[in-house]
Each structure stands twice: as structure tokens, then as C-alpha cells.
Amino acid sequence: MAVKLNKKALDHAKKLIKEGKVAKDERDDWSEHAPSTKEENSFLEKHDFAEYGKWYLGVDDDHPDDQKGHYKFPVGDFKKIHRCGVISAESRAGQNDYDDIRDALGKLLDLIDKD
């Protein structure tokens, strides 16, 4: 699997955090706050995969960029960045040795917690 950092998503997340579009939720809230398959599909009915990809800090080149499987490490609900999503993604990236993604997520968490 060739997963790498999605720099467009990183820039998008930083912008949203600076605009205050962030949910400062708790570490374990992601299972409840993560978008469901239905919410993902609804978003894709209204937007293209380029917009969809802005919410995922990793991309997998083993899958075409017009498939959901191309996008890894979600950090938001298509409205706000979620602190719990960043923490969850950071943990999973570290477990899978995606150091560049893990480090980027750590910096996003620092930005969120800075306030």
C-alpha cells in the first residue's frame, strides 16, 4: 500500500482550524462523530472527489482517486475538523509507520490545542 500525506487536506485542515471551524471534542468521541457511510455518500452526491479528499490526511495510490478507498485518515465531518478525529488518525498513522502523516496530524493537534 502506497499511502502518503495529502498536502491539500493538510492545508484545508489548517485553514479550517484558523477559521475556528473545529470541534474540540474528547479523544474517544470519534466513533460517534465520524461521518457515516450514508453521510459520505451524501457529501459525494453534492461534491466531487477533490472536495471529499480535503477531509482525509492520507491518500493511497493503489486505488484510483475517484474511489473512497483512495482516501485514508479522516479528520472531520465535512463541516468541521474534529479534535478526536485528528487524535484517532494520528494514532493509526503511527501504528502503521506513516511518519509523515503522523507528524502532520501532531502539528494539527498542536494548532487545535493552542487556543
Secondary structure as UniProt FT lines:
FT   STRAND          3..5
FT   HELIX           7..18
FT   TURN            19..20
FT   STRAND          22..23
FT   HELIX           27..29
FT   HELIX           30..33
FT   HELIX           37..46
FT   HELIX           49..53
FT   TURN            54..55
FT   STRAND          56..60
FT   TURN            61..62
FT   TURN            65..66
FT   HELIX           68..70
FT   STRAND          71..74
FT   STRAND          81..82
FT   HELIX           83..95
FT   TURN            96..97
FT   HELIX           99..114
//
